[in-house]
């Protein structure tokens, strides 16, 4: 575990006592795909560092409808699970494992002490929170202002870059969840994209045939 602690951007800015406090209190925990990591109706978790896997941050309505905000992967840090010690975070979000995931968790009580006593940790936390807020705003702009064809094209182009392949292992259900749409609507749009020669849709696979054509939709 200690080798992951040194990956924290602020590790070198901690005092010896602070490093000892973090090292003695931090824990690693594994989550299975789909398992809840943090919920607004549970105790505050703390700061999490992703050792492996991927986590999803989303909003959950009283009716059970999810709005996916963004994903974080290996080597990234999330402070939104420590909202109880961050007064500038006023919205309540949920975290779950998007795939089998292992996290390094700094408990909220310890993270609170670091923020209050170390200016470097405080600045890092505010900067990271601002970046995550920008991610949230980008997602909301997509939902509110872009038509489904543009949202789907944007998503598929981004996935080809992220996965570095034109053969994407994606189901219609997964795409619908990621772009906050209905599966039936995604299926209809993929059918239209196929008719236009932009993609080929197979069970669990989306093959990009004309990436430039997709980019022209944006």
MOUR-V284643 format. One record per backbone hydrogen bond with DSSP energy under -1.0 kcal/mol. CO is the residue of the C=O (numbers start at 1). NH is the residue of the N-H. Records with the same first field share a line. If there is no record, write none. Layout:
# MOUR-V284643
CO: NH  NH
This chain:
# MOUR-V284643
1: 4  5
2: 6
4: 7
5: 8
8: 11
10: 13
11: 14
15: 19
16: 20
17: 21
18: 22
19: 23
20: 24
21: 25
22: 26
27: 105
29: 103
31: 101
32: 35
35: 97
38: 95
39: 42
45: 108
47: 106
48: 78
49: 104
50: 75
52: 102
54: 98  99
55: 72
56: 96
57: 69  70
58: 94
59: 67
61: 64
65: 61
67: 59
70: 57
72: 55
73: 76
76: 50
78: 48
79: 82
81: 45  46
82: 85
86: 89
94: 58
95: 37  38
96: 56
97: 34
101: 31
102: 51  52
103: 29
104: 49
105: 27
106: 47
107: 111
108: 112
109: 113
110: 114
111: 115
112: 116
113: 117
114: 118
118: 122
119: 123
120: 124
121: 125
122: 126
123: 127
124: 128
125: 129
126: 130
127: 131
128: 132
129: 133
130: 134
131: 135
132: 136
133: 137
134: 138
135: 139
136: 140
137: 141
138: 142
139: 143
140: 144
141: 145
142: 146
147: 151
148: 152
149: 153
150: 154
151: 155
152: 156
153: 157
154: 158
155: 159
156: 160
157: 161
158: 162
159: 163
166: 208
168: 170  206
171: 175
172: 176
173: 177
174: 178
175: 179
176: 181
182: 186
183: 187
184: 188
185: 189
186: 190
187: 191
188: 192
189: 193
190: 194
191: 195
192: 196
193: 198
194: 197
198: 209  210
200: 207
202: 205
205: 202
206: 168
207: 200
210: 214
211: 215
212: 216
214: 217
